[in-house]
Amino acid sequence: MSPRPSLITFTTDFGLSDWFVGTMKGVVLGMAPQTQIIDISHGVPSGNLRAGAFALRSAFGYFPKGTVHVAVVDPGVGSNRRAIAVETRNYLFLGPDNGVLSWALIDEDVLAIHSLDHSKYFLPRVGRTFHGRDVFAPVAAHLAKGLPIAKLGWKQASFVRLPWPEPRVQRSKIRGEVLHLDKFGNAISNIDASAVSALSVNAGIEVRLGRKRIGGLSPCFASVPQGQPVAVIGSSGFLEIAVNGGNAARLLKISIGNPVHVSPIPER
């Protein structure tokens, strides 16, 4: 790997109303004062591994090589679930081995996986409820200072993977599903831009949410009148269903897993 800058990101479900996030930052800065800490998100719904995995996947690649990405969505904290560090050709990833790291690692070239076994890299007193502070923050500080992940514990052959819902792609039709609902109520599907552009159609496409027709693919939210549904390729690179100036999840009663179809415009 290229030399590591002292840069750490945090993705958690801790929110900002309690002291959890600030305490983690205090631990890092107490050990590595020159480290820069960037918040990807602390608004992941409590215990929602898919939402945490999606947030990390959507953001991690925009950071400099060598960044330490810490994701703590950890409903099994204090149990026998493992904690891991993963080194790829570009980054270091750190978190519970429950799948929260796995979507970010789909296209990464993984070089090594090590469990966090050696408590000398933790805080002196480790509780059963706040491993973000007691384990992951101090280990992240050590990694940011250049500690090789092999020092952390035993090498592992694999890590827990959340299943990625692959869309079903045919010559001129794609069947996908809603993968994530963002803060604005936009419904992000698992259908990426390359799949849409590869469709073999001449007359254009239409997008449907279940049986509800959304319309064709638009360049931006404001391409339709205020209050109307719209389908766009969003900033995450996936097809999104939104409402211009409104909350699509609420207005269209969208839930995670709802079917999304992309197909040719029917002939009249």
C-alpha positions as CSV (number, residue, x, y, z in Angstrom):
1,M,0.0,0.0,0.0
2,S,1.0,3.6,-0.5
3,P,2.0,5.5,2.7
4,R,-1.0,6.1,4.9
5,P,-2.2,9.5,5.6
6,S,-3.5,10.0,9.1
7,L,-7.2,9.9,8.0
8,I,-10.0,7.9,9.6
9,T,-13.7,7.8,8.7
10,F,-16.5,6.8,11.0
11,T,-19.8,5.2,10.0
12,T,-22.1,4.3,12.9
13,D,-25.7,4.1,14.1
14,F,-24.8,6.1,17.3
15,G,-26.6,9.3,16.3
16,L,-25.4,12.7,17.6
17,S,-27.6,13.2,20.7
18,D,-25.3,11.2,23.0
19,W,-21.6,11.3,23.8
20,F,-20.7,8.2,21.8
21,V,-19.3,9.7,18.7
22,G,-17.4,12.5,20.5
23,T,-15.8,9.9,22.9
24,M,-14.6,7.8,20.0
25,K,-12.9,10.9,18.5
26,G,-11.4,11.8,21.8
27,V,-9.8,8.3,22.1
28,V,-8.3,8.6,18.6
29,L,-7.0,12.1,19.1
30,G,-5.6,11.2,22.5
31,M,-3.5,8.5,20.8
32,A,-2.8,10.1,17.4
33,P,-3.3,13.9,17.7
34,Q,-2.5,14.6,14.1
35,T,-5.2,12.4,12.8
36,Q,-8.0,13.8,10.7
37,I,-11.4,12.3,11.4
38,I,-14.3,12.4,8.9
39,D,-17.8,11.4,9.6
40,I,-19.5,9.5,6.8
41,S,-22.7,9.0,8.8
42,H,-23.9,8.5,12.3
43,G,-27.6,8.4,11.2
44,V,-27.7,4.7,10.3
45,P,-30.9,3.3,11.7
46,S,-30.1,1.4,14.9
47,G,-28.7,-2.0,14.2
48,N,-29.5,-1.8,10.5
49,L,-26.5,-3.6,8.9
50,R,-27.7,-3.2,5.4
51,A,-28.1,0.6,5.8
52,G,-24.7,0.8,7.4
53,A,-23.1,-1.3,4.7
54,F,-24.8,0.8,2.0
55,A,-23.6,4.1,3.5
56,L,-20.0,2.8,3.7
57,R,-20.1,1.4,0.1
58,S,-21.4,4.7,-1.3
59,A,-18.7,6.8,0.3
60,F,-15.5,5.0,1.0
61,G,-14.0,5.2,-2.5
62,Y,-13.9,9.0,-2.5
63,F,-11.2,9.1,0.2
64,P,-7.5,9.1,-0.4
65,K,-5.7,5.8,-0.5
66,G,-4.6,4.5,2.9
67,T,-7.7,5.9,4.7
68,V,-8.8,3.8,7.7
69,H,-12.6,3.2,7.4
70,V,-14.3,2.3,10.7
71,A,-17.9,1.1,10.6
72,V,-19.6,0.3,13.9
73,V,-23.1,-1.0,13.5
74,D,-22.9,-3.7,16.1
75,P,-26.1,-5.2,17.5
76,G,-24.0,-8.2,18.7
77,V,-21.6,-6.1,20.7
78,G,-20.3,-8.0,23.7
79,S,-21.2,-11.4,22.3
80,N,-18.9,-13.9,20.6
81,R,-19.0,-12.1,17.2
82,R,-15.6,-11.4,15.9
83,A,-14.0,-8.0,15.2
84,I,-11.8,-7.6,12.2
85,A,-9.4,-5.4,10.2
86,V,-9.3,-5.8,6.4
87,E,-6.5,-4.5,4.3
88,T,-7.2,-3.9,0.6
89,R,-5.0,-2.5,-2.1
90,N,-6.4,0.9,-1.4
91,Y,-7.7,1.1,2.2
92,L,-8.0,-0.3,5.6
93,F,-11.4,-1.3,7.0
94,L,-12.2,-1.9,10.6
95,G,-15.4,-3.1,12.3
96,P,-17.4,-6.0,13.7
97,D,-17.4,-9.1,11.5
98,N,-21.2,-9.0,10.9
99,G,-21.4,-8.0,7.3
100,V,-21.3,-4.2,7.7
101,L,-18.0,-4.0,5.9
102,S,-18.9,-6.5,3.2
103,W,-20.6,-4.3,0.6
104,A,-17.7,-1.9,0.5
105,L,-15.4,-4.8,-0.1
106,I,-17.3,-6.3,-3.1
107,D,-15.0,-4.7,-5.7
108,E,-11.9,-4.2,-3.5
109,D,-8.8,-6.3,-3.9
110,V,-8.5,-7.8,-0.4
111,L,-4.9,-8.4,0.7
112,A,-5.4,-9.6,4.3
113,I,-8.0,-10.1,7.0
114,H,-7.1,-10.2,10.6
115,S,-9.2,-10.6,13.7
116,L,-8.7,-8.2,16.6
117,D,-7.2,-10.6,19.2
118,H,-4.5,-8.6,20.9
119,S,-6.0,-6.5,23.7
120,K,-2.8,-4.4,24.1
121,Y,-4.1,-2.3,21.2
122,F,-7.5,-1.7,23.0
123,L,-8.2,0.6,25.9
124,P,-7.0,-0.8,29.2
125,R,-10.6,-1.5,30.3
126,V,-12.9,-2.9,27.7
127,G,-16.7,-3.0,28.5
128,R,-19.3,-5.2,26.9
129,T,-21.5,-2.4,25.4
130,F,-19.2,0.2,23.8
131,H,-16.6,-1.4,21.6
132,G,-16.6,1.6,19.4
133,R,-14.8,3.5,22.2
134,D,-12.9,0.6,23.8
135,V,-11.8,-1.5,20.8
136,F,-12.4,0.1,17.4
137,A,-11.3,3.7,18.1
138,P,-7.9,2.8,19.7
139,V,-7.2,0.2,17.0
140,A,-8.0,2.7,14.3
141,A,-5.5,5.1,15.9
142,H,-2.8,2.5,15.9
143,L,-3.5,1.7,12.2
144,A,-3.5,5.4,11.3
145,K,0.0,5.6,12.9
146,G,1.1,2.8,10.6
147,L,0.7,-0.4,12.7
148,P,0.5,-3.4,10.3
149,I,-2.8,-5.3,10.6
150,A,-0.9,-8.5,11.1
151,K,0.0,-7.3,14.6
152,L,-3.7,-7.2,15.6
153,G,-4.4,-10.9,15.7
154,W,-4.9,-14.1,13.8
155,K,-5.2,-14.1,10.0
156,Q,-8.7,-15.1,8.7
157,A,-9.5,-16.6,5.3
158,S,-12.9,-14.8,5.0
159,F,-15.4,-12.4,6.6
160,V,-19.1,-12.4,7.0
161,R,-20.9,-11.2,3.9
162,L,-24.3,-9.6,3.7
163,P,-26.1,-11.0,0.6
164,W,-26.1,-8.4,-2.2
165,P,-29.4,-8.5,-4.0
166,E,-28.5,-8.8,-7.6
167,P,-31.1,-7.6,-10.1
168,R,-32.4,-9.9,-12.7
169,V,-31.2,-8.6,-16.1
170,Q,-32.7,-9.8,-19.4
171,R,-32.0,-8.4,-22.9
172,S,-34.5,-5.6,-22.5
173,K,-35.8,-5.8,-19.0
174,I,-34.4,-5.5,-15.5
175,R,-36.2,-6.6,-12.3
176,G,-34.7,-5.1,-9.2
177,E,-35.8,-3.9,-5.7
178,V,-35.6,-1.0,-3.4
179,L,-32.3,-1.3,-1.5
180,H,-32.2,1.9,0.6
181,L,-34.4,4.8,1.6
182,D,-32.4,8.0,2.2
183,K,-33.1,11.0,4.5
184,F,-35.1,12.7,1.7
185,G,-37.3,9.6,1.2
186,N,-35.7,8.8,-2.1
187,A,-35.8,5.1,-2.9
188,I,-32.5,3.8,-4.1
189,S,-32.7,0.5,-6.0
190,N,-30.1,-2.2,-6.7
191,I,-30.2,-1.4,-10.5
192,D,-27.0,0.4,-11.4
193,A,-26.4,2.9,-14.3
194,S,-24.4,0.4,-16.4
195,A,-27.3,-2.1,-16.4
196,V,-29.8,0.5,-17.5
197,S,-27.5,1.8,-20.3
198,A,-26.9,-1.7,-21.5
199,L,-30.6,-2.4,-22.2
200,S,-31.3,-3.2,-25.8
201,V,-34.2,-0.8,-26.5
202,N,-34.9,1.7,-29.3
203,A,-38.0,3.6,-28.1
204,G,-36.8,4.4,-24.6
205,I,-37.5,2.9,-21.2
206,E,-40.0,3.2,-18.4
207,V,-39.6,2.6,-14.7
208,R,-42.2,1.0,-12.5
209,L,-42.4,0.7,-8.8
210,G,-44.4,-2.5,-8.5
211,R,-47.4,-1.9,-10.7
212,K,-47.1,1.9,-10.5
213,R,-45.6,3.6,-13.5
214,I,-43.1,6.2,-12.6
215,G,-42.1,7.3,-16.1
216,G,-38.9,7.4,-18.2
217,L,-35.5,8.1,-16.9
218,S,-34.9,11.8,-16.2
219,P,-31.7,13.7,-15.8
220,C,-32.6,15.3,-12.4
221,F,-35.4,15.6,-9.8
222,A,-36.6,18.9,-11.2
223,S,-37.2,17.4,-14.7
224,V,-40.8,16.8,-13.6
225,P,-43.4,19.2,-12.0
226,Q,-43.3,19.8,-8.2
227,G,-44.9,16.9,-6.4
228,Q,-44.6,14.4,-9.3
229,P,-42.6,11.1,-9.1
230,V,-39.4,10.8,-11.1
231,A,-36.7,8.2,-11.8
232,V,-33.1,9.3,-12.0
233,I,-29.6,7.8,-11.7
234,G,-28.6,9.2,-8.4
235,S,-25.2,10.1,-6.8
236,S,-24.7,6.6,-5.6
237,G,-24.7,5.3,-9.2
238,F,-28.0,3.5,-8.8
239,L,-31.5,4.1,-10.1
240,E,-33.6,6.1,-7.7
241,I,-37.3,6.8,-7.4
242,A,-38.0,10.2,-6.0
243,V,-40.7,12.9,-5.8
244,N,-39.7,16.4,-6.9
245,G,-39.9,18.5,-3.7
246,G,-41.5,15.6,-1.7
247,N,-40.8,12.4,0.2
248,A,-41.3,9.4,-2.2
249,A,-41.1,6.8,0.6
250,R,-44.0,8.5,2.4
251,L,-46.1,9.6,-0.6
252,L,-45.7,6.4,-2.6
253,K,-45.7,4.1,0.5
254,I,-42.3,2.6,-0.4
255,S,-40.6,0.0,1.7
256,I,-37.2,-1.8,1.5
257,G,-37.5,-4.7,-0.9
258,N,-40.4,-3.3,-3.1
259,P,-39.9,-4.4,-6.7
260,V,-38.5,-2.0,-9.3
261,H,-38.8,-2.8,-13.0
262,V,-37.1,-1.2,-16.0
263,S,-38.5,-2.2,-19.4
264,P,-39.1,-0.8,-22.9
265,I,-41.9,1.7,-23.4
266,P,-44.9,-0.4,-24.5
267,E,-45.9,0.0,-28.1
268,R,-49.1,1.8,-28.7
